[in-house]
Amino acid sequence: MATHFTRAERDWVMYDVGNSALVLLNTSVVPIYFNALASEAADSASLVAQWGLAQTVASLIVALLMPILGSLADFKGNKIKFFIGFFGAGLVACFAQAIPMSAALFLAVYVVATVGLNSSMTFYDAMLVDVTDDERMDDVSSAGFAWGYIGSTIPFVLCIALIFLGPALLGLDTMLCTQMSFVITGIWWLCFTVPLVCSYKQVHYKEGTGAGSEIAKTFRNLAGTMRDIVRDKKLFLFLVAFFFYIDGVHTVISMATSYGASLGIDSTQLILALLVTQFVAFPSAIVYGRLADKHGTLTMILVAVVAYCAIVLFASFFLKTDVEFWVLAVMVGLFQGGIQALSRSYFGKIVPKDKANEYFGFYDIFGRYASVMGTFLVSVITTLTGFAELGVLSIGILLVVGLVFLLRVIKLDAAERGEHAAA
C-alpha cells in the first residue's frame, strides 16, 4: 500500500481487505456449497432461482433499513455504533454457516450474514468523507477496491487449499473443510476490522439532543435531501443511471458461480477463474483511475457499462466450457473495480460538500435497491422459462437502461463545461 496514506486512510482501506474476503467466498464457494446441500431436492435451474431469491431478500432488507439508519448515523457518534452492530451480526452469521444444517436453514443464515456485511459497507462508504479530503478521495477510494481484491485472495487461497487438499492430506471430509472456510474468513474479516474501529473519528456530523430529536430530524432531512436531489438534474440522472447499471454489475458478480455451476462447469475451474478475476481487478482498478484522469471519469464509466453489456451477451450465448468461463472472469476483472470506484468518486465530486454524508447515504440506498432488481429478474426469468441463459440475458436490460441515462448525464456535463469555458 502507498506509504503516503495517513493512518486513518490505511485503516479505512484495510476494512475493504477484510470484508472482500467474505464477498469473494460468497461469490465462489458458498453457491457451490449450497448446491451440494440442495442438489438432491432441486434441479439446476431451481438452484439458480433459489440463490437469486436469497440475494434479493438480503438486498431488500438492507435497502429498507438504510434510508432511516443511514441518516441516523450522521448524528455525532452514531456512525461507528451502527457499523459495529451490523459488522458484529454479519460476523456471527459468517461463523454460524460453519455449523452443519439443511439447505433452507443455511440460506436463512446466509441472508443474515449478507445483510450484516452489506449494511456495514454502507456505513463504511460514508466514513470516506471523515478519513480523507476531496483531493485524496479518488486515490483512497480506488485503493480500497484495489487492495480489497488482492488482499481477499490470501484467505481465499487458504480456504481453497483446505477444501481440495484437506481430504487427501488431512483425512477430512470435503464438506467439513468447506465449513471451516467460513471460520477462516470470519477471523480474517475481524482482524482487518479492528484497526478501523480503533482509529476512526467521525469528523462530519449533525448535532442531536436525544433519540427522539434525532429521529424527527432524520425524517425532515431525508425529505429535504430528496427534494434537492430531484431538483439537481445532473445529479438525479446520474443516480438513476447508477441505479440501473450498478445492478447489472452486482448481479453478474453475485450470480456468476451459480450460473457456471448450472452449466456443468467443474467447481474447481469456477473457483480458480474467479481467483484470476481478483488478480486482474487489482491493477485494473488502479489503472482505470489513472485513465479517468486523462479521459474523464464519465467517459471511463461509459466504457465499463458498454463492456458489461458485452459480458452479458457473451455469458448468455457463448459461455459453455471451462475456458470460456475463464475468459468471462478476466473480462469482469478488467472493469469491475473501475466502474465501482469511479462511480463513487464522481458522485463525491458533484454533491454539495456540506451535505456529503446525507448524499452518500442516498448513493448507497440507490445501490442497495438496485441489487434487488437484477437477482430477482434472473430468478423470475429462469423459473418461468427453465433456461438460466435467458435469466442472465435479462441483466442486459438493466445495463442498457443505465447506459441511456448515463449518456444524458454526459451531455449535461459537457454543456456545463462549455458554459464555464464561455464564461
Residue pairs with C-beta under 8 A, 6 or more apart in sequence:
1 10
1 13
1 143
1 147
2 139
2 143
5 13
5 140
5 143
6 131
6 132
7 199
8 130
8 131
8 132
8 199
8 200
8 201
9 131
9 132
9 136
9 140
9 143
10 195
11 131
11 195
11 196
11 198
11 199
11 200
12 124
12 127
12 128
12 131
12 132
12 140
12 144
12 196
12 200
13 140
13 143
13 144
13 147
13 148
14 147
14 192
14 195
14 196
15 124
15 144
15 192
15 193
15 196
16 124
16 144
16 145
16 147
16 148
16 151
17 147
17 148
17 151
17 152
17 192
18 151
18 188
18 189
18 190
18 191
18 192
18 193
19 117
19 120
19 121
19 124
19 148
19 189
19 192
19 193
20 148
20 149
20 151
20 152
21 151
21 152
21 154
21 155
21 156
21 185
21 188
21 189
22 90
22 94
22 113
22 117
22 185
22 186
22 189
23 117
23 148
23 152
24 152
24 153
24 156
24 274
24 278
25 156
25 159
25 181
25 182
25 185
26 110
26 114
26 117
26 254
27 253
27 254
27 256
27 257
27 274
28 156
28 257
28 270
28 271
28 274
28 275
29 159
29 160
29 163
29 178
29 181
29 271
30 97
30 110
31 51
31 257
31 258
31 261
32 257
32 261
32 267
32 270
32 271
33 106
33 175
33 178
34 47
34 50
34 51
34 103
34 106
34 107
34 110
35 47
35 258
35 261
36 175
37 102
37 103
37 106
38 47
38 50
38 103
39 47
41 103
42 50
44 261
44 262
44 388
45 262
45 382
45 383
45 386
45 387
45 388
46 383
47 258
47 261
47 262
48 255
48 258
48 259
48 262
48 378
48 379
48 382
48 388
48 391
49 379
49 380
49 382
49 383
50 107
50 379
51 255
51 258
52 255
52 258
52 375
52 376
52 378
52 379
52 382
52 391
53 375
53 376
53 379
54 107
54 110
54 111
54 114
55 114
55 254
55 255
55 371
55 375
56 372
56 375
56 376
56 379
57 111
58 110
58 111
58 114
58 115
58 118
59 118
59 368
59 369
59 371
59 372
59 375
60 372
61 111
61 115
62 115
62 118
62 119
62 122
62 368
62 371
63 365
63 368
63 369
63 371
63 372
65 119
66 119
66 122
66 361
66 364
66 365
66 368
67 222
67 361
67 365
68 218
68 222
69 82
69 119
70 122
70 123
70 126
70 361
70 364
70 365
71 218
71 221
71 222
71 358
71 361
72 78
72 82
72 214
72 215
72 218
73 79
73 81
73 82
73 83
73 123
73 126
73 357
73 361
74 126
74 204
74 205
74 206
74 221
74 357
74 358
74 361
75 205
75 206
75 207
75 208
75 214
75 217
76 202
76 205
76 206
76 207
76 208
77 202
77 205
78 202
78 205
78 214
79 123
79 126
79 127
79 130
79 202
79 205
80 197
80 200
80 202
82 119
82 123
83 120
83 123
83 124
83 127
83 197
84 197
86 115
86 116
86 119
86 120
86 123
87 116
87 120
87 193
88 116
89 112
89 115
89 116
90 112
90 113
90 114
90 115
90 116
90 117
90 119
90 120
91 116
91 186
91 189
91 190
92 116
93 109
93 110
93 112
93 113
93 116
94 113
94 116
94 117
94 182
94 185
94 186
94 189
95 182
95 183
95 186
96 109
96 112
96 113
97 106
97 109
97 110
97 113
97 179
97 182
98 179
98 180
98 182
98 183
99 179
100 175
100 179
101 109
118 368
118 371
122 361
122 364
122 368
124 196
125 344
125 360
125 363
125 364
126 357
126 360
126 361
126 364
127 196
127 200
128 137
128 140
128 141
128 344
128 348
128 360
129 137
129 203
129 204
129 348
129 356
129 357
129 360
130 200
130 201
130 202
130 203
130 204
131 140
131 200
132 140
134 348
134 349
134 353
137 345
137 348
138 289
138 292
138 341
138 345
139 289
141 341
141 344
141 345
141 348
142 285
142 286
142 288
142 289
142 337
142 341
142 345
143 286
144 341
145 281
145 285
145 337
145 340
145 341
146 281
146 282
146 283
146 285
146 286
146 337
146 341
147 282
149 278
149 279
149 281
149 282
149 285
149 337
150 278
150 279
150 282
151 192
152 278
153 275
153 278
153 279
154 188
155 184
155 185
155 188
156 275
156 278
157 275
158 184
159 180
159 181
159 184
159 185
160 271
160 275
162 177
162 180
162 181
162 184
163 174
163 177
163 178
163 181
164 268
166 172
166 174
166 176
166 177
166 180
167 173
167 174
167 177
204 356
204 357
205 357
206 217
206 221
208 214
208 217
221 358
225 355
225 358
225 359
225 362
226 362
228 352
228 355
229 235
229 236
229 239
229 359
229 362
230 236
233 412
234 350
234 409
234 412
234 413
234 416
235 350
235 351
237 405
237 408
237 409
237 412
238 346
238 347
238 350
238 405
238 406
238 409
239 347
239 362
239 363
239 366
240 405
241 402
241 403
241 404
241 405
241 406
241 408
241 409
242 343
242 347
242 363
242 366
242 367
242 370
242 402
243 366
243 367
243 369
243 370
243 402
244 370
244 398
244 399
244 401
244 402
244 405
245 305
245 308
245 339
245 398
245 399
245 402
245 403
245 406
246 339
246 340
246 343
246 366
246 367
246 370
246 402
247 370
247 371
247 373
247 374
247 398
247 402
248 308
248 312
248 374
248 395
248 396
248 398
248 399
248 402
249 308
249 336
249 339
249 340
250 367
250 370
250 371
250 374
251 371
251 374
251 375
251 377
251 378
251 395
251 398
252 308
252 311
252 312
252 315
252 332
252 395
253 332
253 336
254 371
254 375
255 374
255 375
255 378
255 392
256 274
256 315
256 328
256 329
256 332
257 270
257 271
257 274
259 315
259 388
259 391
259 392
260 270
260 319
260 325
261 267
261 270
262 388
263 319
263 320
263 388
265 321
265 322
265 325
266 322
269 322
269 325
269 326
270 325
273 322
273 325
273 326
273 328
273 329
274 329
276 326
276 329
276 330
276 333
277 329
277 330
277 332
277 333
277 336
278 333
279 333
280 329
280 330
280 333
280 334
281 332
281 333
281 334
281 336
281 337
282 337
284 333
284 334
284 335
284 336
284 337
284 338
285 336
285 337
285 338
285 341
287 338
288 300
288 304
288 335
288 337
288 338
288 341
288 342
289 338
289 341
289 342
289 345
291 300
292 299
292 300
292 342
292 345
297 342
297 345
297 346
297 349
298 346
298 406
298 409
298 410
298 413
299 410
300 338
300 342
301 339
301 342
301 343
301 346
301 406
302 403
302 406
302 407
302 410
303 335
304 335
304 338
304 339
304 342
305 339
305 399
305 402
305 403
305 406
306 403
307 331
307 334
307 335
308 335
308 339
308 399
309 396
309 399
309 400
309 403
310 331
311 328
311 331
311 332
311 335
312 392
312 393
312 395
312 396
312 399
313 393
313 396
314 324
314 327
314 328
314 331
315 328
315 392
316 389
316 390
316 392
316 393
316 396
317 389
318 324
319 325
319 328
344 363
347 359
347 360
347 363
348 356
348 360
351 359
351 360
352 359
370 398
373 398
374 395
374 398
377 391
377 394
377 395
377 397
377 398
378 391
378 392
378 394
378 395
379 391
380 391
381 390
381 391
381 393
381 394
382 388
382 390
382 391
385 391
